[in-house]
Amino acid sequence: MDARVDQHLSRLRLVCAAILGSIPIYVAIGSLVARPERPPLAQGEHFLWIFATIAVLNLVSIMPVYRAMLVSPRRVYAAGRLAEPLLAAHFTAHLVAFARLEAVAVLGVALFFLDGNQQSLWIFCAVAGAGMLILWPRKAKVEALLEPTSAAIAP
C-alpha cells in the first residue's frame, strides 16, 4: 500500500508543483511589463470588483466541489477496497482544485492588463499561491483517504 501511496503522491506533487510554478511567472510578467501611463480601460475599479467577486465565488466553492468529486469513488472503495479508482479520483479532484486556484491568479493577470494595477495582480497571485500551499498533497491525507473509516458513505 505504501508504494502505491508514494507513487500517487510523487505524481500528484509533480503536477501540483508545475501549477504552483505558474504563479511566479505571472508575477514576473506583471513586474516586467511596463505599466501604461494611462490604463487601457477607465472602468478599472469596476473590473476589480467584478473579478474579486468571481474569485471569491470560485474560492468558496473549491472544497465543496473537491469533496463532491470524491463521494462516488469513496463508495466504490468502501464496497470493493480497490484503491486505484479512488486514487485516480483524488488525483483528478486535486488537479481541478489547483486549476481553479490558478484561475484566480489568471484573473489577476487579466485585471493587470485591463487597469495596469500591479497590486491587484500581486494580491490575486498571493491568494492563489496560499490556497495551493494549503491544499498541497500530504501523505497523511492520502493515507487517511484510504482508511476504512474515511471511505464511509456519508459525505
C-alpha distance (Angstrom), angle and dihedral (degrees) to the residues before:
residue distance angle dihedral
M1 . . .
D2 3.82 . .
A3 3.81 92.4 .
R4 3.80 90.2 53.4
V5 3.79 92.0 47.8
D6 3.81 91.9 47.5
Q7 3.80 92.3 49.0
H8 3.80 91.4 47.4
L9 3.80 91.3 48.2
S10 3.79 94.4 48.3
R11 3.82 91.8 51.1
L12 3.77 92.4 44.8
R13 3.80 93.9 46.5
L14 3.80 91.1 49.8
V15 3.79 92.5 54.1
C16 3.81 92.6 42.4
A17 3.81 91.1 49.5
A18 3.80 90.1 52.3
I19 3.79 91.0 52.3
L20 3.81 91.9 44.3
G21 3.80 88.0 50.0
S22 3.78 89.9 63.5
I23 3.82 91.4 67.9
P24 3.84 95.4 69.7
I25 3.79 88.3 46.7
Y26 3.81 90.6 56.0
V27 3.80 90.9 48.2
A28 3.80 90.1 48.9
I29 3.78 90.4 51.6
G30 3.79 89.5 53.0
S31 3.78 91.4 47.5
L32 3.79 96.9 45.7
V33 3.79 99.7 42.0
A34 3.77 110.5 85.8
R35 3.77 113.4 -114.7
P36 3.78 111.6 -118.7
E37 3.78 115.6 -117.2
R38 3.75 88.7 -131.8
P39 3.81 120.2 32.0
P40 3.80 113.3 -113.3
L41 3.80 90.4 -124.8
A42 3.77 126.3 36.3
Q43 3.82 91.1 -150.7
G44 3.81 93.5 71.1
E45 3.79 93.9 129.2
H46 3.79 91.3 52.8
F47 3.78 90.3 51.2
L48 3.81 89.7 49.9
W49 3.80 91.3 57.2
I50 3.79 93.2 43.4
F51 3.82 93.6 48.8
A52 3.80 92.0 42.8
T53 3.80 89.9 53.3
I54 3.80 91.3 49.2
A55 3.81 90.5 47.9
V56 3.81 93.3 49.6
L57 3.81 92.2 48.3
N58 3.79 88.7 49.4
L59 3.81 92.8 48.4
V60 3.80 96.7 48.5
S61 3.79 91.8 50.0
I62 3.81 98.1 48.7
M63 3.80 97.5 88.1
P64 3.83 96.9 42.1
V65 3.81 89.1 52.3
Y66 3.82 90.7 45.0
R67 3.80 91.4 52.4
A68 3.80 92.8 44.2
M69 3.79 90.6 53.5
L70 3.82 89.6 57.7
V71 3.82 100.0 45.7
S72 3.82 98.2 87.2
P73 3.83 95.5 39.6
R74 3.81 89.3 51.2
R75 3.80 90.1 53.5
V76 3.80 90.9 49.9
Y77 3.80 90.0 48.0
A78 3.81 91.1 49.6
A79 3.79 90.3 53.1
G80 3.79 101.3 43.2
R81 3.82 108.2 12.5
L82 3.80 91.8 -130.2
A83 3.78 105.1 152.7
E84 3.83 98.8 -171.6
P85 3.83 97.3 72.9
L86 3.80 91.0 45.7
L87 3.80 92.6 48.7
A88 3.82 90.6 47.2
A89 3.80 90.4 51.5
H90 3.80 90.1 46.9
F91 3.81 89.8 52.0
T92 3.80 91.3 50.1
A93 3.81 93.3 46.0
H94 3.80 91.0 50.7
L95 3.78 91.3 47.3
V96 3.81 91.0 51.6
A97 3.81 91.8 48.2
F98 3.81 92.2 50.3
A99 3.80 91.9 46.1
R100 3.79 90.1 52.0
L101 3.79 89.9 50.1
E102 3.78 89.5 49.9
A103 3.80 87.9 52.6
V104 3.81 87.5 63.4
A105 3.81 89.4 56.6
V106 3.80 90.5 46.9
L107 3.79 88.7 53.7
G108 3.80 87.2 55.2
V109 3.81 90.9 51.7
A110 3.80 91.3 48.6
L111 3.79 90.3 48.6
F112 3.80 90.3 49.8
F113 3.79 90.9 54.9
L114 3.80 91.6 45.8
D115 3.80 99.5 49.0
G116 3.81 105.4 9.7
N117 3.82 94.3 -126.2
Q118 3.82 110.7 144.8
Q119 3.79 93.2 -171.1
S120 3.79 91.1 65.3
L121 3.79 90.1 51.0
W122 3.80 91.8 50.7
I123 3.80 93.2 47.1
F124 3.80 94.3 49.2
C125 3.83 91.3 45.4
A126 3.81 92.0 46.8
V127 3.80 91.7 51.8
A128 3.81 91.1 48.0
G129 3.81 92.3 47.6
A130 3.80 92.6 47.4
G131 3.80 90.5 50.2
M132 3.80 90.8 51.2
L133 3.78 91.7 50.0
I134 3.80 90.5 49.7
L135 3.82 91.1 50.7
W136 3.81 94.0 42.6
P137 3.83 108.4 141.0
R138 3.79 112.4 -102.7
K139 3.78 128.8 -170.6
A140 3.79 93.1 -128.4
K141 3.81 90.7 56.9
V142 3.80 93.0 51.2
E143 3.80 92.0 46.3
A144 3.81 89.6 49.3
L145 3.80 88.9 50.9
L146 3.81 89.8 56.5
E147 3.81 95.5 48.0
P148 3.80 114.6 108.4
T149 3.81 93.1 -121.6
S150 3.83 93.3 54.1
A151 3.79 91.6 54.3
A152 3.77 91.6 65.4
I153 3.78 118.7 137.2
A154 3.81 94.6 -117.1
P155 3.85 112.3 92.5
